[in-house]
Amino acid sequence: MDSRLLLSMKNISKNFPGVKALDNVDFTLRRGEILALMGENGAGKSTLIKVLTGVYPMDAGTITMEGHKLENRSPQEAQLNGISTVYQEVNLCPNLSVAENLFIGREPKKFGNIDWKTMNSRAKEILQKMNINIDVTAALENYSIALQQMVAIGRAVDMSAKILILDEPTSSLDDQEVEKLFTIMRKLKNTGVGILFVTHFIEQVYEVCDTITVLREGKLVGEYSIADLPRMQLVSKMMGKDLDDLGSITSVACCDKNQEIIIDAEKLGVTGSIKPFDLTIHKGETVGLAGLLGSGRSELARAIYSADKPDKGVLKVHGKRVTRHTPLDAMHSGMAYLPEDRKLEGIIADLSVRENMLIALQAKRGVFSVIPRKEQEQLCSTMIKLLQIKTAGTEVPIKFLSGGNQQKVILARWLLTNPEFFILDEPTRGIDIGTKTEIQKLVVKLASEGTGIIFISSEIDEMLRTCNRMAILKDGAKVGELSHDDLSEENVMAAIAAGGKSD
């Protein structure tokens, strides 16, 4: 028996209505090992983690940790057994202080009351070990999502975990913060902690991990050492087919500037959100918004869609000045908006796939023009087939779908409104390479059919494959643009670093 064996999960199965999420899966984790759990959305990664941490009861199988049988009946029990989890969506209390979040449920006490001085002092020490210097007495909501993520990681690390699960922890972090996280992971590895790392960034896997376990459609494909599994083979095993996808997306052609201008923003801005900017978008043009986290990419997009009401400048759609700034008016003018946070602003978790898919079209038609049920079924079936959405049926609650399939449902929602202008804010964040490629191909197809698009992504290579032009943002301001001829990874990075290039 392997003396380093820390965790063994044998023959794990889990069923949901109409879906076998895990089918007889085996999984092992060793002391001092950083293991990447890989697979497309819907492969069973999140379900396996939730079974391990007591969120879901397993239907069959056994779990042993350090040779002892384990049955975590709740996340709290999992924590007591030495298993800490940090999820992609920060699971903390934004209205409480940083220190309170670090010590929720285990506050140091003095004479029966919380010892605030000790708690704040220890909180500062925890974060300083991670090279983070912030006011631990300030409310967590005052800090960026990236910093909130690091606080969640600091909490997990301080709980003396034997197993640390990091579920897409880097999706909200910039390069420096990712490297900081990797330094922490390596330190923990050296102390014997077993780390289960879930990410869709393949380069990060090869930078920090020792082994890879691949799941596909709820089944174990295999466990591999990093040295024995080249990147192309990894993707092939995840997708169950040879990879020719990304290579088939060729560079987009330069947009015809003689095409009609769909969006024309002149000195448009929102006080406290985005500084006044100019931006024109032609029919069939995809404009990328490039910049670091906090640069104002999402804020610019929200101002155009009127999700945040502009209080400066002029917005014209098809040459007509917009006077009423509401999302419903934007939708009626032919706009569609896929928000950055699909969990918070996109899906309605308890509603079905059908209801989530049709909600925008129903709003556009009006409350008194109810879509007949037969038409609803036909529209949904068409979109499920078009976007290859994996679901047991249209009446399945959307919360039971994988993240990538939830994203496809939201895309379908807006495609049903036949938009002339589409805002896509991080449409591929946290989803697998197969679905990511499908979405990139869809963006190129929509543009070729005349749709104007704003495309926001933290991955520059993704924007280079889909965009005709990029606007550079920094500190809440649009500071420059790069045209088709200037678009390269080096030029985009240089423009972001330098604070833009003259228009």
C-alpha positions in Angstrom: 0.0 0.0 0.0 1.2 3.5 -0.9 2.4 5.1 2.4 1.6 8.5 1.0 -2.0 7.7 0.2 -4.2 10.3 1.9 -7.6 9.9 0.2 -9.2 7.0 -1.6 -12.7 7.2 -3.2 -13.9 3.9 -4.7 -16.8 3.1 -7.0 -18.5 6.5 -6.4 -21.9 6.9 -8.1 -24.3 9.8 -8.0 -27.6 10.2 -9.9 -29.8 13.2 -10.5 -33.2 13.2 -12.3 -32.4 11.9 -15.7 -28.7 12.2 -15.3 -26.0 9.8 -14.1 -23.5 12.4 -12.8 -20.9 9.9 -11.5 -20.7 6.3 -12.7 -18.5 4.0 -10.6 -15.6 6.6 -10.3 -12.3 5.9 -8.5 -10.2 8.7 -7.2 -7.0 8.9 -5.1 -5.0 11.8 -3.6 -1.6 11.5 -1.9 0.2 13.6 0.8 2.2 16.4 -0.7 0.6 16.1 -4.1 -1.0 18.8 -6.3 -3.6 16.9 -8.4 -5.5 18.5 -11.3 -9.1 17.2 -11.7 -9.8 17.8 -15.4 -12.8 17.3 -17.6 -15.3 19.1 -19.7 -18.3 20.8 -18.1 -20.7 18.0 -17.1 -17.8 15.5 -16.7 -18.6 15.2 -13.0 -15.8 17.2 -11.4 -18.1 19.4 -9.2 -20.3 16.5 -8.3 -17.3 14.4 -7.1 -16.1 17.3 -5.0 -19.6 17.8 -3.5 -19.8 14.2 -2.7 -16.4 14.3 -0.9 -17.3 17.4 1.0 -20.8 16.3 2.1 -22.9 18.6 -0.1 -24.4 15.6 -1.8 -24.9 12.1 -0.4 -23.4 9.4 -2.7 -25.6 6.7 -4.0 -22.9 4.1 -4.0 -19.2 3.8 -3.1 -16.8 4.2 -0.2 -14.5 7.0 0.9 -11.4 6.4 3.1 -9.0 9.1 4.4 -5.7 8.0 6.1 -7.0 4.4 6.1 -10.3 5.3 8.0 -13.7 5.1 6.4 -15.3 8.5 6.0 -18.8 9.6 5.4 -19.1 13.4 5.4 -22.8 14.2 5.9 -22.2 18.0 5.7 -19.5 20.5 4.7 -19.0 21.2 8.4 -18.3 17.6 9.0 -15.8 17.6 6.1 -14.0 20.6 7.6 -13.8 18.8 10.9 -12.2 15.9 9.1 -9.6 18.1 7.6 -11.1 18.9 4.2 -11.3 22.6 3.2 -12.8 23.9 0.0 -12.5 27.2 -1.9 -15.1 27.6 -4.6 -15.0 29.7 -7.8 -17.9 31.8 -6.4 -16.6 33.3 -3.2 -18.7 31.8 -0.4 -18.1 34.4 2.3 -20.2 37.2 4.0 -19.4 40.5 2.2 -21.0 42.7 4.9 -18.7 41.3 7.6 -15.0 42.3 8.1 -12.1 40.5 6.5 -11.1 39.2 10.0 -14.6 38.0 10.7 -14.7 36.1 7.5 -11.4 34.4 8.2 -12.6 33.2 11.6 -16.4 32.6 11.1 -17.4 29.8 13.5 -14.1 29.7 15.2 -13.7 33.2 16.7 -11.1 33.5 19.5 -12.9 34.1 22.8 -12.0 36.0 26.0 -14.3 35.8 29.0 -17.0 34.3 26.8 -16.9 37.1 24.3 -15.1 37.5 20.9 -11.5 38.7 21.4 -11.5 41.2 18.6 -7.9 42.3 19.2 -6.5 38.7 18.9 -8.8 38.0 15.9 -7.7 41.1 14.0 -4.1 40.5 14.8 -4.2 36.8 13.7 -6.1 37.8 10.6 -3.4 40.3 9.6 -0.7 37.6 10.2 -2.5 35.1 8.0 -2.8 37.5 5.1 0.8 38.8 5.5 2.0 35.3 5.0 0.3 35.5 1.6 1.9 38.9 1.0 -1.5 40.7 1.3 -1.6 43.9 3.3 -5.1 45.2 3.7 -7.2 46.6 6.6 -8.7 43.4 8.1 -11.3 45.4 10.1 -12.9 46.7 6.8 -15.9 45.0 5.3 -15.0 42.3 2.8 -17.3 44.0 0.2 -14.8 46.9 0.0 -12.3 44.7 -1.8 -12.1 43.2 -5.3 -13.4 39.7 -6.1 -9.7 38.7 -6.5 -8.9 39.8 -3.0 -12.0 38.1 -1.6 -10.9 34.9 -3.3 -7.5 35.2 -1.6 -9.2 35.7 1.8 -11.2 32.5 1.2 -8.0 30.7 0.5 -6.4 32.2 3.6 -9.3 30.9 5.7 -8.9 27.4 4.3 -5.1 27.4 4.8 -5.5 28.5 8.4 -7.9 25.7 9.3 -4.9 23.2 9.1 -6.5 21.3 6.3 -5.1 17.9 5.3 -6.8 18.2 2.0 -7.3 21.6 0.2 -9.8 21.7 -2.6 -9.4 24.7 -5.0 -12.4 24.8 -7.4 -11.5 27.3 -10.2 -9.7 29.6 -7.8 -7.8 31.5 -10.5 -10.6 32.7 -12.7 -10.8 36.0 -10.9 -7.1 36.5 -10.4 -4.5 38.3 -12.5 -1.1 36.9 -13.3 0.6 38.2 -10.2 -2.1 36.9 -7.9 -2.0 33.5 -9.6 1.7 33.3 -9.0 1.1 34.2 -5.4 -1.5 31.4 -5.1 0.9 28.9 -6.7 3.6 29.9 -4.2 1.2 29.2 -1.3 0.2 25.9 -2.9 3.8 24.8 -3.2 4.5 25.7 0.4 1.4 23.6 1.5 2.6 20.7 -0.7 5.9 20.7 1.1 4.1 20.4 4.5 2.3 17.3 3.3 -1.1 18.8 2.4 -2.9 17.1 -0.5 -4.3 19.7 -3.0 -7.1 19.0 -5.4 -7.0 21.7 -8.1 -9.8 22.3 -10.6 -9.1 24.7 -13.4 -9.9 25.2 -17.1 -6.5 26.9 -17.6 -4.4 24.1 -19.0 -1.1 26.0 -18.8 -1.6 26.4 -15.1 -2.0 22.7 -14.7 1.4 22.1 -16.2 2.9 24.8 -14.2 1.9 23.7 -10.7 0.5 20.2 -10.7 2.1 16.8 -10.2 -0.7 14.5 -11.5 -3.9 14.7 -13.5 -7.1 12.8 -13.1 -9.5 13.0 -16.1 -13.3 12.5 -16.0 -15.6 12.3 -19.0 -19.4 12.0 -18.9 -19.3 11.0 -15.2 -16.7 8.2 -15.7 -13.0 8.0 -14.9 -10.8 8.2 -18.0 -7.6 7.8 -16.0 -4.9 9.1 -13.7 -1.6 10.4 -15.2 1.6 12.0 -14.2 2.2 15.4 -15.8 5.3 14.1 -17.6 3.3 11.3 -19.2 0.4 13.4 -20.6 1.2 16.1 -23.2 -1.3 18.9 -23.5 -2.8 17.7 -26.8 -3.4 14.2 -25.3 -5.0 15.8 -22.2 -7.5 17.7 -24.3 -8.1 14.7 -26.4 -8.9 12.5 -23.4 -11.2 15.3 -21.9 -13.1 15.6 -25.1 -13.1 11.9 -26.2 -11.9 12.8 -29.7 -8.9 14.1 -31.5 -8.4 17.9 -31.1 -8.8 19.9 -34.3 -11.2 22.5 -32.8 -9.1 25.6 -31.9 -7.0 25.3 -35.0 -10.2 25.4 -37.1 -11.0 28.9 -35.8 -9.1 31.1 -38.2 -8.3 34.8 -37.7 -11.3 37.0 -38.4 -11.2 39.3 -41.4 -11.0 43.1 -41.0 -14.4 44.7 -40.6 -15.8 46.7 -43.5 -15.9 50.3 -42.2 -18.5 51.1 -44.8 -21.0 48.9 -43.0 -23.7 50.6 -41.0 -22.8 51.9 -37.5 -24.9 50.1 -35.0 -23.5 51.6 -31.8 -22.1 55.1 -31.5 -21.1 56.2 -28.0 -19.9 59.8 -27.6 -18.4 60.8 -24.2 -20.7 58.2 -22.6 -20.0 57.7 -18.9 -21.3 56.7 -15.5 -20.2 58.7 -12.5 -18.1 56.5 -10.2 -18.1 53.6 -12.7 -16.7 54.4 -16.1 -15.1 57.6 -17.4 -16.5 59.2 -20.5 -15.6 57.2 -23.6 -16.1 57.2 -27.4 -16.8 53.9 -29.2 -18.3 53.0 -32.5 -19.3 49.5 -33.6 -20.2 48.6 -37.1 -22.5 45.9 -38.4 -20.6 42.6 -38.4 -17.8 43.9 -36.2 -16.5 42.3 -33.0 -14.8 44.7 -30.7 -12.8 43.3 -27.8 -12.4 45.1 -24.5 -8.9 44.5 -23.2 -7.5 45.5 -19.8 -6.6 44.1 -16.4 -9.1 43.3 -13.7 -10.8 46.5 -12.5 -9.9 48.3 -15.7 -13.5 49.1 -16.5 -14.3 46.5 -19.2 -17.6 45.3 -17.7 -18.6 48.9 -16.7 -18.2 50.1 -20.3 -20.4 47.3 -21.6 -23.0 47.9 -18.8 -23.2 51.6 -19.7 -23.9 50.8 -23.4 -26.7 48.3 -22.4 -28.0 50.7 -19.7 -27.6 48.0 -17.0 -25.8 51.0 -15.3 -27.6 54.2 -16.4 -25.3 56.6 -18.1 -25.3 60.2 -16.8 -22.8 61.6 -19.3 -22.6 61.8 -23.0 -24.7 60.5 -25.9 -25.5 57.0 -27.1 -26.9 56.4 -30.6 -28.3 53.0 -31.9 -28.6 52.9 -35.7 -28.0 56.6 -35.7 -31.0 57.3 -33.4 -30.2 59.0 -30.0 -31.2 56.9 -27.0 -33.2 59.0 -24.5 -34.6 56.2 -22.2 -31.8 54.2 -20.6 -33.2 50.9 -19.3 -32.2 47.3 -20.1 -35.7 46.7 -21.5 -35.4 49.6 -23.9 -32.0 48.3 -24.9 -33.5 44.9 -25.6 -36.2 46.5 -27.8 -33.5 48.4 -29.7 -31.9 45.0 -30.7 -29.3 44.6 -27.9 -28.5 41.4 -25.9 -26.3 41.2 -22.9 -24.7 38.1 -21.4 -23.3 39.2 -18.0 -20.0 38.3 -16.4 -21.5 36.5 -13.4 -23.9 33.8 -14.8 -24.8 32.6 -11.3 -25.8 36.0 -9.9 -27.1 37.8 -13.0 -27.7 35.1 -15.6 -29.6 32.0 -14.5 -32.7 31.7 -12.3 -31.6 28.5 -10.5 -35.0 27.1 -9.5 -36.6 27.6 -12.9 -36.4 25.1 -15.7 -34.2 25.1 -18.8 -37.3 26.1 -20.8 -38.3 29.0 -18.5 -34.7 30.3 -18.4 -34.3 30.1 -22.1 -37.6 32.0 -23.0 -37.6 34.7 -20.3 -36.0 37.4 -22.5 -38.2 36.7 -25.6 -41.3 36.8 -23.4 -40.2 40.1 -21.9 -39.6 41.5 -25.4 -43.0 40.4 -26.7 -44.8 41.7 -23.7 -46.7 40.2 -20.8 -50.0 40.1 -22.7 -48.5 38.1 -25.6 -47.9 34.8 -24.0 -45.8 32.4 -26.1 -47.9 29.3 -26.8 -46.6 26.1 -25.1 -46.1 24.3 -28.4 -44.0 27.2 -29.8 -42.0 27.2 -26.5 -41.1 23.6 -26.9 -40.2 24.0 -30.6 -38.0 27.1 -29.8 -36.2 25.3 -26.9 -35.7 22.1 -28.9 -34.1 24.0 -31.8 -31.7 25.8 -29.4 -30.8 22.7 -27.5 -29.9 21.0 -30.8 -28.1 24.1 -32.2 -25.9 24.7 -29.2 -25.6 21.0 -28.2 -26.9 21.7 -24.7 -26.6 18.6 -22.5 -29.9 18.3 -20.5 -32.3 15.4 -19.7 -35.1 17.7 -20.9 -36.5 21.2 -21.1 -38.2 20.9 -17.7 -35.0 20.1 -15.7 -34.2 22.9 -13.3 -31.2 24.8 -14.7 -29.3 24.4 -11.5 -28.8 20.7 -12.3 -26.9 21.6 -15.5 -23.1 22.0 -15.6 -21.7 25.5 -15.8 -21.0 25.3 -19.5 -24.5 24.1 -20.3 -26.0 26.9 -18.1 -23.9 29.3 -20.2 -25.3 27.8 -23.4 -28.9 28.2 -22.1 -28.2 32.0 -21.4 -26.8 32.3 -25.0 -29.9 30.6 -26.3 -32.0 33.0 -24.3 -30.6 36.0 -26.2 -30.3 34.3 -29.6 -34.1 33.8 -29.5 -34.5 37.6 -29.4 -32.6 37.9 -32.8 -30.2 40.6 -31.5 -28.4 43.0 -33.8 -25.9 43.8 -31.1 -24.5 41.3 -28.6 -22.5 42.0 -25.4 -20.6 38.9 -24.3 -18.8 39.5 -20.9 -16.5 36.6 -20.1 -18.7 34.1 -22.0 -16.2 31.2 -21.6 -14.9 31.8 -18.1 -14.9 28.6 -16.0 -16.0 26.3 -18.8 -14.3 23.5 -20.6 -12.2 23.8 -23.8 -14.8 22.1 -26.0 -17.7 24.4 -25.0 -15.3 27.4 -25.1 -14.4 26.5 -28.7 -18.1 26.2 -29.7 -18.8 29.6 -28.2 -15.8 31.2 -30.1 -17.1 29.7 -33.3 -20.6 31.0 -32.6 -19.2 34.5 -32.1 -17.4 34.4 -35.5 -20.5 33.1 -37.1 -22.8 35.8 -35.6 -20.4 38.5 -36.8 -20.3 37.0 -40.3 -24.1 37.3 -40.4 -24.0 41.0 -39.5 -24.3 41.0 -35.7 -22.3 43.7 -33.9 -20.5 42.3 -30.9 -18.6 43.5 -27.8 -16.5 40.6 -26.5 -14.8 40.7 -23.1 -12.3 38.0 -22.0 -9.4 37.7 -19.7 -7.7 35.4 -22.3 -6.0 37.6 -25.0 -5.6 34.7 -27.4 -9.3 34.1 -27.3 -10.0 37.7 -28.3 -7.4 37.6 -31.0 -9.3 34.7 -32.6 -12.7 36.4 -32.5 -12.2 40.2 -32.6 -11.6 42.7 -35.5 -10.5 45.5 -33.1 -9.7 46.0 -29.4 -10.4 48.9 -27.1 -7.8 49.2 -24.3 -9.1 50.1 -20.8 -7.2 51.2 -17.7 -8.5 52.5 -14.4 -12.1 53.0 -15.6 -11.1 54.8 -18.8 -10.8 53.8 -22.5 -7.3 54.8 -23.3 -6.8 53.6 -26.8 -7.6 51.1 -29.6 -5.7 48.5 -31.7 -7.0 47.9 -35.2 -6.9 44.5 -37.0 -3.4 45.0 -38.5 -2.0 45.7 -35.1 -3.6 42.9 -33.2 -1.1 40.5 -31.7 -0.5 39.3 -28.2 2.6 41.3 -27.8 0.9 44.6 -29.0 -2.1 44.0 -26.8 0.0 43.3 -23.7 2.2 46.4 -24.5 -0.8 48.6 -24.9 -2.3 47.5 -21.6 1.0 48.0 -19.8 1.6 51.4 -21.4 -1.9 52.5 -20.8 -3.1 52.4 -24.4 -2.2 53.5 -27.9 -3.5 56.6 -29.6 -6.7 56.1 -31.6 
